[in-house]
Each structure stands twice: as structure tokens, then as C-alpha cells.
């Protein structure tokens, strides 16, 4: 509404900004004048507003920021120790709480956002949007972190394998199938080796945890 807009500008100047002297505010206060846009344009230049008269939303935002800054400057001691009402009752527990604990999973914007991410990352859809969100988090952690991207970018060089030197142990009757079976068997062996390595690492870790540093072999006993 044009009248409301003009009244708003006059109120800001009269109550908060106060760039003009009272006697110099007449043209700006005359909101029903046909020349008011010119007066407003001059006012914007005088307060060094970087926006044009046509950019009303940006102008309003800028003038509000100027008003807040001037209000704070006039009452710095009053506002410097102020705390937002919503933060007065918060404690360390609330600060460390799960950031998504109050998430509204039924919010259409939330559902649309999760669906957009799932489509972008090619994650299969699920009726429960929280399940999809967890899948997105796992994928991001495992594939899209800087470390994961760096590892993925490293070229892995393998040793050539002569399939004819590895005995399959059975014959499918088809040379192509025999070769595919040999490859699958070699891959399975590689997986078993990786599993054995992890088992050995786990055993070493457990032994390190349960080892008693007070062991004295000269006494033939463990502990004191």
C-alpha cells in the first residue's frame, strides 16, 4: 500500500534515523503530495542508500538496518548485554542436543528437500523420509568427504593375474563360464584375505586392551 509505505518512511526518519532536522522534514512528511517520490529519492541520496527508488524491498531492508544501527549506537550500554528471549532458558544440554531432534518430518518442504537430495545422489526412495535422510548422511560421510574423494582419486594399480595358472576344480562345459568362475573365485579369496587381516587387527586391539601392565614374569603371576 503506497500510503502505508510513505507513512513507514516518515516514521523511520522521525523516530529512529533522524537524518534531517525537524524543520527540514516537511516535504517527506507531505505523503499526499505528487512530488513525494522526488523527496524520497533525495532522502535516499542524503542517507547514502545504495539502492534505487524502484527497489523498494531492498530499500526498506537497508533503511531498517540503518535504523537498528543508530538505535543501538544511541543505547549501546542498554543493548550490549541483551539476550534473545528464546535463548534465556537454554543450557549446555540444549546446545549439545541433536540438531534434528525438533525436525518436523511431515513438513512438505522437508520432504521435498530430502526427495531432491535422494534423486541427486541416486538413492532409492523409501516411504520413511527419515530413513532416506540417514541414507543420504551415510553416503555423504563415506563418499563425499574430502578424505573419501581424495582416496577415490588415487589410482589403484593391481598385479596382472594369469587365469590359466589357477585351477577351478570343476568344469562348466563352457570356456567363458569357466573363466568367469575363476575370476569370481579369485575375488572371493581376496575378500577372505581382507577379512582375515581385519580379524587379526581386532585380535591385536583386544590384546592391547586386556594386557595388564603390572605383569611381572619373574613372580610367575599376573598383577600384584
C-alpha positions in Angstrom: 0.0 0.0 0.0 1.5 3.3 -1.1 0.2 5.3 1.8 1.4 2.8 4.3 4.8 2.7 2.7 5.2 6.5 2.8 4.0 6.6 6.5 6.6 3.9 7.3 9.4 6.0 5.7 8.3 9.1 7.6 8.1 7.1 10.9 11.6 5.8 10.4 13.0 9.2 9.8 11.1 10.9 12.7 11.6 8.2 15.3 14.9 6.4 14.5 17.1 7.7 11.8 16.5 11.5 12.3 18.9 12.5 9.5 17.0 15.7 8.8 16.3 18.5 11.3 12.7 18.6 12.2 12.1 21.7 10.1 13.6 20.0 7.1 11.2 17.0 7.1 8.2 18.8 5.7 8.5 17.5 2.1 9.0 13.9 3.3 6.0 14.2 5.7 3.7 15.5 3.0 2.9 12.0 1.9 -0.1 13.0 -0.3 2.0 15.3 -2.5 2.6 14.3 -6.1 6.3 15.3 -5.5 6.7 12.9 -2.6 8.7 10.4 -4.8 11.2 13.1 -5.6 11.5 14.0 -2.0 12.0 10.3 -1.1 14.6 9.9 -3.8 16.5 12.9 -2.4 16.2 11.5 1.1 17.8 8.2 -0.1 20.7 10.1 -1.6 21.1 12.1 1.6 21.3 9.0 3.8 23.6 7.3 1.2 21.2 4.4 0.4 22.8 2.3 -2.4 19.5 1.3 -3.9 17.3 2.9 -6.5 13.8 4.2 -5.7 12.3 1.3 -7.7 14.0 -1.3 -5.5 11.6 -0.9 -2.6 12.1 -4.2 -0.8 15.9 -3.7 -0.8 15.5 0.0 0.3 13.2 -0.9 3.2 15.6 -3.6 4.4 18.6 -1.2 4.1 16.7 1.6 6.0 15.7 -0.8 8.7 19.3 -1.8 9.1 20.3 1.8 9.4 17.6 2.5 12.0 18.7 -0.5 14.1 22.4 0.5 13.9 21.5 4.1 15.0 19.2 2.8 17.8 22.0 0.6 19.1 24.5 3.4 18.9 22.3 5.6 21.0 21.7 2.9 23.6 24.8 0.7 23.4 25.0 0.1 27.2 21.4 -0.9 27.2 21.6 -3.5 24.4 25.2 -4.9 24.6 24.3 -7.4 27.3 20.9 -8.3 26.0 20.0 -11.9 25.3 17.2 -13.0 22.9 14.1 -14.2 24.7 14.4 -17.6 23.2 17.9 -18.1 24.4 17.4 -17.1 28.1 16.3 -20.6 29.2 18.8 -22.6 27.1 21.6 -24.6 28.8 24.5 -26.6 27.7 22.4 -29.7 27.3 20.2 -27.9 24.8 23.2 -26.6 23.0 24.7 -30.1 22.6 21.3 -31.7 21.7 20.8 -33.5 18.4 20.3 -30.7 15.8 17.5 -32.6 14.1 15.6 -33.5 17.3 12.8 -31.0 16.6 12.7 -31.6 12.9 9.1 -31.8 11.5 9.3 -34.8 9.2 5.8 -34.1 7.9 6.8 -30.6 6.7 6.3 -30.5 2.9 9.5 -28.5 2.5 11.4 -31.2 4.4 10.0 -34.0 2.3 10.7 -32.1 -1.0 14.3 -31.4 0.1 15.0 -35.0 1.1 13.5 -36.2 -2.2 15.6 -33.8 -4.2 18.8 -34.9 -2.4 17.9 -38.6 -2.9 17.3 -38.0 -6.6 20.5 -36.1 -6.9 22.5 -38.8 -5.2 20.6 -41.6 -6.8 19.4 -43.1 -3.6 16.4 -45.4 -3.7 13.1 -43.9 -2.5 11.6 -45.0 0.8 8.2 -44.3 2.4 10.0 -43.0 5.6 11.8 -39.8 4.8 14.0 -40.1 7.9 15.3 -43.4 6.5 16.2 -41.6 3.3 17.9 -38.8 5.2 20.0 -41.3 7.1 21.0 -43.0 3.8 22.0 -39.6 2.5 24.1 -38.9 5.5 25.9 -42.3 5.2 26.6 -41.7 1.5 27.9 -38.2 2.2 30.1 -39.4 5.0 31.6 -42.3 3.1 31.8 -40.9 -0.4 31.7 -37.1 -0.4 34.0 -36.1 2.4 37.3 -34.6 1.4 39.2 -37.7 2.6 36.9 -40.1 0.7 37.2 -38.0 -2.5 41.0 -37.9 -2.2 41.1 -41.7 -1.7 38.8 -42.3 -4.7 41.0 -40.1 -6.8 44.1 -42.3 -6.1 44.7 -44.7 -8.9 44.9 -48.3 -7.7 47.4 -50.4 -9.5 46.9 -54.2 -9.4 49.1 -57.1 -10.4 48.2 -59.0 -13.6 46.8 -62.5 -12.9 47.2 -65.5 -15.3 43.9 -67.3 -15.0 45.3 -70.4 -16.7 47.6 -71.0 -13.7 44.6 -71.2 -11.3 42.8 -74.5 -11.2 39.0 -74.0 -11.0 38.3 -77.5 -9.6 35.3 -78.2 -11.8 34.2 -77.7 -15.4 31.0 -76.0 -16.5 31.4 -77.1 -20.1 31.8 -73.5 -21.3 35.1 -71.8 -21.6 33.6 -68.3 -20.9 31.8 -69.6 -17.8 34.9 -71.3 -16.6 36.9 -68.0 -16.9 34.1 -66.1 -15.1 34.1 -68.6 -12.3 37.9 -68.4 -11.9 37.6 -64.6 -11.6 34.8 -64.8 -9.0 36.9 -67.3 -7.0 39.9 -65.0 -7.0 37.8 -62.1 -5.9 36.3 -64.2 -3.1 39.8 -65.2 -2.0 40.8 -61.5 -1.9 37.8 -60.7 0.2 38.7 -63.5 2.6 42.2 -62.2 2.9 40.9 -58.7 3.7 38.6 -60.2 6.3 41.4 -62.2 7.9 43.5 -59.0 8.1 40.7 -57.2 9.9 40.3 -60.1 12.3 44.0 -60.1 13.1 43.8 -56.3 13.7 40.8 -56.8 16.0 42.7 -59.5 18.0 45.7 -57.3 18.4 43.5 -54.4 19.6 41.7 -56.6 22.1 45.0 -58.0 23.4 46.3 -54.4 23.9 43.2 -53.5 25.9 43.2 -56.6 28.2 47.0 -56.7 28.7 48.0 -56.0 32.3 50.9 -53.6 32.6 51.6 -54.9 36.1 52.6 -58.3 34.8 55.8 -59.5 36.5 57.1 -62.6 34.7 59.7 -63.2 37.5 57.0 -63.8 40.0 55.2 -66.2 37.7 51.9 -64.4 38.1 49.8 -61.6 36.6 49.1 -58.4 38.7 50.2 -57.7 42.2 
